[in-house]
Amino acid sequence: MALPLRHELKYLINQPQLEVLRRTVGHVLNLDPNAKKNGGSYHIRSLYFDTVFDDALYDKIAGVKDRDKYRIRIYNLSDKNIFMECKTKVGNLISKRSVKISRDLAEQLMAGDPTGLDSTQSGLLRDIYREMRTHLLHPAVIVDYEREAYVHPAEEVRITFDMKVRTGLNSIDLFNPRVPTVPVLEHDETILEVKYNRVLPPYMVSLLSFACPEAVQTAISKYTLCRQYEGKE
């Protein structure tokens, strides 16, 4: 089955730009239900995996067009909902596969043990099995941040502000709320992401241009930022 592909635009914005965008976007889009439930934003922690040769990192740095990134993701430091995910880049488009997993399976994968995944019904988990067996896929870095998200039904537009991006400083202890983390962006910068299906509605283009005319599109990656902060170049 073909993966649904979406556009993803990224920008690095400062605090004044964030405030203007937040007010402008808030008049047109709806706050994401998860953000609404948590007072406007929610915490995301991802444990990213990479191969023994750091292919995900170096492919990103080299600008390889087609690539995958694997991660385990939790929300608000809770193990209630744990997701194994693969984010796929195909040219200038992105797609994400996700499957909910148990705490026990998450701990097993964090320990580098893919036993039993070869017979699972999940294609994603079978891919994890293959990557762990053939390319020694293993946990690489924790990435933490606060997300404020807005949605609109037209083209399934999703606009997110990812704030306070931090690295877990070589720890892979995903479920430990006391893991020391360090900010990887200066001056309270925020990563703005704009996702949509086929075409960004013209009024959205106008809204973003009006609210933040100086924002420059970038290929910034939270995963790469955190790995580079920890000394990987």
C-alpha positions in Angstrom: 0.0 0.0 0.0 1.4 3.4 -1.0 2.2 5.8 1.8 0.3 9.0 2.1 2.8 11.8 1.3 2.6 15.3 2.6 4.5 18.6 2.3 6.5 19.8 5.3 7.9 23.3 5.5 10.2 24.3 8.4 11.3 27.7 9.7 13.4 28.9 12.6 11.7 31.8 14.3 12.5 34.0 17.3 10.3 35.0 20.2 8.7 38.1 18.7 7.9 36.2 15.5 6.3 33.4 17.6 4.1 35.8 19.4 2.8 37.4 16.2 2.3 34.0 14.5 0.5 32.6 17.5 -2.0 35.4 17.6 -2.6 35.3 13.8 -2.8 31.6 13.4 -5.1 31.3 16.4 -7.7 33.4 14.7 -7.9 31.1 11.6 -7.0 27.6 12.8 -8.2 25.5 15.7 -5.9 24.5 18.6 -5.1 20.8 18.3 -7.3 18.8 20.7 -4.2 17.4 22.5 -2.9 20.9 23.0 -6.3 22.1 24.2 -6.5 19.3 26.8 -3.1 20.2 28.2 -3.5 24.0 28.5 -2.3 25.0 25.1 0.8 22.8 24.5 2.1 19.4 25.3 5.5 17.7 25.9 7.0 15.3 23.3 9.9 13.0 24.0 11.3 10.9 21.3 14.1 8.3 21.4 15.6 8.2 18.0 17.4 5.1 16.6 20.2 5.0 14.1 22.4 2.4 12.5 25.9 1.4 13.6 27.2 3.8 10.9 24.8 6.7 11.8 23.2 6.5 8.4 20.1 8.6 9.5 22.4 11.4 10.7 24.8 11.5 7.8 22.1 11.0 5.2 20.3 14.1 6.6 23.5 16.1 6.7 24.3 15.1 3.1 20.8 16.0 1.9 20.0 12.4 0.7 16.5 12.8 -0.8 15.0 9.4 0.3 15.6 8.3 3.8 14.0 6.9 7.0 14.2 7.8 10.7 12.9 5.5 13.4 11.9 6.6 16.9 9.9 5.7 20.0 7.6 8.6 21.0 5.8 9.4 24.3 3.7 12.4 25.4 3.9 14.3 28.7 6.4 11.8 30.0 3.7 9.2 30.3 3.9 5.6 29.2 0.1 5.4 28.7 0.6 5.9 24.9 3.8 4.7 23.4 4.4 4.8 19.6 7.0 3.2 17.4 7.3 5.5 14.4 9.1 5.7 11.1 9.3 9.1 9.4 10.0 8.7 5.7 11.4 11.4 3.4 10.7 10.9 -0.4 12.2 13.8 -2.3 10.5 16.9 -0.9 7.6 15.0 0.6 7.2 13.2 4.0 5.2 10.4 5.4 4.9 8.8 8.8 4.0 5.3 9.9 3.1 4.7 13.5 2.1 1.8 15.7 1.2 1.7 19.4 3.4 -0.5 21.4 3.6 -1.7 25.0 6.0 -0.6 27.6 7.6 -4.0 27.7 8.2 -4.0 23.9 9.6 -0.4 24.1 12.0 -1.6 26.8 13.0 -4.6 24.7 13.8 -2.4 21.7 15.7 0.1 23.8 17.8 -2.9 24.9 18.6 -3.7 21.3 16.5 -6.9 21.2 14.2 -7.4 18.2 13.2 -11.0 19.2 9.7 -11.9 17.9 9.2 -9.0 15.6 9.9 -11.1 12.5 6.4 -12.7 13.0 4.4 -9.6 13.9 1.5 -8.4 11.8 2.9 -4.9 11.7 4.9 -4.0 8.6 6.6 -1.3 10.6 7.7 -3.6 13.3 9.0 -6.1 10.8 11.0 -3.3 9.3 12.4 -2.6 12.7 13.4 -6.2 13.0 15.2 -6.2 9.7 17.0 -2.9 10.5 18.1 -4.1 13.9 19.4 -7.4 12.5 21.1 -6.2 9.3 22.2 -2.6 10.2 22.4 -2.8 14.0 19.7 -0.2 14.5 20.0 1.0 18.1 18.9 3.9 20.3 20.9 7.1 19.6 19.5 10.2 21.4 16.6 11.6 23.3 14.9 14.7 21.8 12.6 16.7 24.1 10.4 19.7 23.3 7.1 21.5 23.9 4.6 21.6 21.0 1.8 24.0 20.4 -0.2 22.8 17.4 -3.0 24.2 15.2 -5.1 22.4 12.6 -7.4 23.2 9.7 -9.5 20.8 7.6 -8.5 22.4 4.2 -5.7 20.2 2.9 -5.3 18.9 6.5 -3.1 21.8 7.3 -1.2 21.4 10.5 1.0 24.2 12.0 3.2 23.5 14.9 5.5 25.5 17.1 8.2 23.3 18.7 9.7 25.2 21.6 12.4 24.5 24.2 14.2 21.8 22.1 16.5 19.9 24.3 18.9 16.9 24.0 19.1 14.1 26.6 22.9 14.2 26.7 23.7 10.7 25.6 21.0 9.1 27.7 18.5 6.6 26.2 16.4 6.3 29.4 13.2 7.3 27.6 10.8 6.9 30.6 12.9 8.6 33.2 11.5 12.1 33.9 14.7 13.1 35.6 17.0 12.6 32.6 19.2 15.8 32.4 18.5 17.7 29.2 20.2 20.7 27.6 18.8 23.2 25.1 20.2 23.0 21.6 18.8 26.3 20.2 19.9 29.8 21.2 17.8 32.7 22.4 14.6 30.7 22.9 14.2 30.0 19.2 11.3 28.0 18.0 10.9 25.6 15.1 7.8 26.4 13.0 6.5 23.5 10.9 3.8 23.7 8.3 2.4 20.4 7.0 -0.3 20.0 4.3 -1.4 17.5 1.6 -1.2 18.8 -1.9 -1.4 22.6 -2.0 -1.1 25.1 0.9 -4.3 27.2 0.6 -3.5 30.7 -0.7 -5.0 32.4 2.4 -2.6 30.3 4.6 0.3 31.5 2.4 -0.8 35.1 2.9 -1.3 34.6 6.6 2.2 33.3 7.2 3.8 35.9 4.9 1.9 38.7 6.7 2.6 37.5 10.2 6.2 36.5 9.7 7.6 38.1 6.5 11.3 37.6 7.5 11.0 33.9 8.3 13.3 31.8 6.0 12.6 28.2 5.1 15.2 25.8 6.5 15.9 22.1 6.5 16.5 22.1 10.3 16.2 18.7 12.0 15.6 18.3 15.8 17.3 14.9 15.6 20.4 16.3 13.9 20.6 19.3 16.2 20.7 17.0 19.2 23.2 14.6 17.8 25.5 17.5 16.7 25.2 19.1 20.1 26.5 15.8 21.6 29.5 15.9 19.3 28.4 14.1 16.2 29.3 16.0 13.0 
